[in-house]
């Protein structure tokens, strides 16, 4: 993997760059649609590529390990071939699933024991297991195994968790270096900064992660219930420590406003289930603001869903038609909602990049954060 830092905004820490992987280039800042089990829910691959213009998608180590299993993925020649996706891909390590399965897991130095959410069978993930699974999946970018702490979090627990995440990181690195890639191309490895919302812990973790000189770095353990201002405070601090010449990935974030504010702090990469999850429920992100398509006010509104996004579902279908689909519980409505939201998120990243290149990001961001946060 190669990263080129191409432009800097003169009034913020926003950056525009280019990541080159074995499966193609990624222009940053970028949002990655979440394809948990080898599919971005409700959205076919051709629409992802042609209409949404996704440059990279994300897969989930835990879920892919359970279904279809690494043996099937390896027989297929890796997840790219299995799902017919020839663009870049990133996998998380399963650490967030360990966090979300809090009632059914035990964390020890060796790793984490927990039960499958599907059939209750006993499972064990360790740093080495997480690397092996991600080697089998074959994503271009893979993540270190970490513990994601909850919010609020006792400081001593956060400190102990952070130190264990660092020890797990060292084991990940050793195992990554001692295992070959499986499909004829190299994978990039990203460590993850932790430390909850404690400045001194975040600083310590960022310094430790930066010292590993990985090809890119991630920030985890945010967007787990803390106020947005605390998220921004942590990201601002961490971005002053992580190396400038490596991409920075903020995991699991977030709203359009969250994305723009964090771009201004120096973040390059994002992922979140919000656009597809909200789209399936009828909550749409548009260039004019947020709307609930189920509301009666759209019943006879025959204007396009989002006239400022040319082509595709945004201009092809009216608000009235989409409201009808949701009112009738027609599955096609949930697909249109998901596509609209992903189109908006990728459009937003493209606009942010253009503003950074033009040197006008700061003023544009102020206007857009207010605009994209309003309810229609």
N, C-alpha and C positions, 0 to 999 in steps of 0.2 A: 504494500500500500504506500502511496505517496500523497503528501498534502502540500499544496502550494497556497500560501497566504497572498492573495492578489490585491486586495483593496482594504483600506481602513477609513471609517467615517471620521472626519476631523473633530466632531463635537461629542462623540460617544466612544465606547469601546467596541462598537459593532464592526464586524469583519466580513469580507466576502472572500471565499477561497474555492479550491478545487481538490477533491479527493479522487485519486485514481486507484481503482481496484482491478482485479482480474476480469471482472464482469462489467466494467465500464466506469465512466466518470460520474461524479456527484458534485453539483455546484452548491456551495453553501452560502448562506444558511439554508438548512433543509429540514423538512418534516418527513418522518418515515411512517407510512401507514402500518398498522399492526396486523400481521398475518399469523395469528397465534398458532394455529395447527396446520400451517401450509396453505392458508387461504385467508385473505382479507374478507371478513364476514360480509356476505351479501354482494361482493364486488368481483366480477370476473377479471382474470388477468389481462385480457385484451383491453378492457375499459380502464384498468389501472394504468396501463402503458399508454394508450392512445388519447383517452379523454381526460384522465386525471393527471397524466404526465408524471407519475411517480418515478423517482430516480433510484430509490432504494426502499425495501420493505423489511419488516422485522418479523422474526419467528421466535417461538418460545420453547426453550430447551425442555422444560418440565412437561409441557403438554405433548410435544413431539416424541418425547421418550415414552410416554404412555400410549400414544396413538399417532402414527402407525407402528412406532418402535424403530430403533436404530437399525435393526436387521433389514427391515423393508426399505428404509431410506438408503442404506448402503447398497443393497441389490439394485436399486434404481439408479445408482451413480451419484447420489447426493440429492439434497432437497431442491436445488435448482432444476435438475432434470425431472425429478419426481413431480413437481408442480408446474413445469414448463414456464419457468421464470428465468430469463437469461440476463437479468440486470443485477446490480449489487444487492446483497442481503446481509443483515446483522442478526445475531441471536443473543438473547440475554442468557444468563447462566442458570436460572431457576431460583436465584436468591429472593426475588420478590414473591414468588409463589410460596417459598418457605415462610416469608412474612405473613402472607394472606391465609396460610393454613395454621395459624397460631394455636388453635385448640387441639390440633392433631400432630404436633411435632415436638421433638426433643433435640435441643442444640447442644452439641459437645465439641470438644477440640477436634475430634476425628472428622466430624461432619454432622449432618442432620438426618435423624430418623423421623419419618412421617408416614402417613397413610394416604393412599391414592383417593382422590375425591370421586373416582369412578366406581371402584369396587371395594375400597377399604383395605387393599393389600398393602403390606409393609414395604416401604421403600427407604433407600439410603443414598443421600447425595453427599459427596465430599468434593474438595477442590479438584482432585484427580478425576473423579467420575464426571464432573461438570465439563472438564476439558475433553474427556473421551467422547462424551455425547456430542459436543459441539464440533469435534473433529469429524464425527460420523455424519452430522447434518451438513457440514461443508460450507457454512456461511463465510462471506468475505471478511467480516469483522465479528469477533467473538469476545465475550465478556468474562471477567474474573468472577469467581464464586464469592459472594459476600453475604453479610446479614444486614437486612434493611430494618432499622429500628422504628418503632411506632412514634407517634406524637400524641400527647406529650411523653417525654422519656426522661427518666431519672438520669442525672449526669453520670453517676458511677456506672450504671448499666450501659449508657452510651459509650463511655470510655472503654469499658471491658469489651464491648462488642466491636468497637473500632480496632482495638489492638488484635482481636481475633481475626477480623477481616484482613488486617495487614499480614498476619501469619498465614492465613489461607491464601493471600495473594502470592506470597513467596512460594508456596507449594504449587499454585497454579503455574507460575512462571517456570519452575523447575520441570514440571510435567509437560508443559507446552513445548519447552525447548528439547525435551527428550522423546517427543512423539512426532512422527512425520505427518504432514498433510496427506489426505487420502486421494484427492482427485486431480492431481497434477498442477495445482496452483497453491500459492501461499495464503495463509490467513493472518490477518492483523489481530493483535490482542490488546484489549483496553482494560486497565485497572479501574477501580471505582472508589471515589472519595466518599467517606462516611463521616459520622460525627454529630448527627442530629442537628439541633439548632444552637449548638454551643460554639462560639467563635474560636476559642482556643483549641477545641478538638478538631474543628474543620480545618484550621490552619495546620495543625500537626498532621492530619491525614493528607491534606493536599501536598505538603512538603514530602511526605513519605512516598506518595504516588508519583510525584514529579521526579523523585530520585531514581525511579525505575526505568526512566527513559523509554517508555513504551511508545508505540506508533500513534496512539491517541489516548485520551483520558476521559473518564465519565464521572458524573456527579450523581450519586444516588441518595436515597433516604429523604427526598424532598417531595412536595406535593402529596403528603400523607396526612393532611389535616391541619398543618400549620398555616397561620395567616400569610397571605401573599408577600407582605413586606418582609417577613422573616426569611422566606425563600429567596427573595431578591438580595437581602443582606448577606446570606450565606454564599450565593452565587458570585456576588461582587467580590467578596473576600477570596474565594477559591480561584477566581479567574485572574487575580493579581499574582497568584503563585504558580498555577499550571503553566507550562511552557507555551509561548506564543506561537511557536512553529508546529504545534500539534493540534489536531481538531479536538474540540471540547463538546461532549455529549451530555445533555441534561436529561436524565431518564424519567419518563412518565409524565411529562408536562407538555401541554396543558391547554388553557383557554387561548384564544387569539391574543388577548392582552398580555397573558403570561409569556407567550412566545416573543412578542415584540419587546417587552421590557427586558427579557433575558438576552435577546440578541444585542440590545444596547449595552449589556454588561460583558459581552464577549463570548456568548455561547454560539455554537455552530450547528448542532444537531439536536433534534427533538423526536420523541415518539409519544403517542397517547391514544387510548381507545376512545377518547371523548368524541371525535367527529363521527365515527361510525356508530357508537352506542347512542349518541343523541339523535343521529339521523334516523335510526330505527324507531325512535320514540316520537319523531315528528318535530324535534327541535332543530331548527336550521340556522347555520351560520351563513350570512350573506354579506355582500359588499355594502349593504345599507344598515346592517345590524342583525339582531337575533330575533327570529320569529317562531312561534308555536303554530305550525300549520294546522293543528286540530281546532284552533279557535274559529268560531263562527264568522268572524269578520272577514275571513278569506273565502267564504262559501261562494261568493259571486265576483271574486277578484280574478279577472281574466288576463292580468299582466303576467309576464314571465316570472318564474321563481326568482331569478337573479339576472336581470337584463344586462348587468355590467360584466357578466362572465359569458363571453361569446361561445356559441356552439353547445352541443351536448344537452344534458337534461336541464341545465340552468335556463336556457332560452327556448328550448323546445316545448316544455310543459308549463302550464299556468298554475298559479297558486290554487285556483278553484279545483282544477283536476287533481292535484296532489292531495288537497284536503279531502276530496271525494274518496280517493284510494284509502286514506287512513280511516275515514269514517266507515268505510265498507270492510275494513280489516283485510284489504288486498295486499299481499306480500310485495307486489311491485312497488307500492308506496314506500316501504322500508328501504328498498334498494335505491330508489331515486333519492331519498333523504340521505343515505350513506354516501352516494356518489357526489351529491351537491356539496356536502360538508368537506369531503376530501378534496374536491376541486377547489373549494375556497381556501383550504389550508395550504395547498401547493401553490395556488395563485398568490397567497399572502407572502409566502417565502420568496417567490420570484420578484414580487414588488419590493420587498425589503432589500433584496440583493441589488436591484436596480437603483434604489435610493442610496444605498451605501456607495455604490460605484459613482453616483452623481454627486456625492458629498452632501446630500440633503436629508439624510435619514432622521436626524434629531427632530426637526420640525414636523416632518411627515408622521413620525411615530406618535407625537403628541395628539395630532388630529385623529389618527387611526385608532388609537387606544380608546378614545372617547366614542368614536363612531361605532366601532365593532363591539362595544360593551352595552350599547343601548338596546332596549327591547322595542320591537315594532308592534 
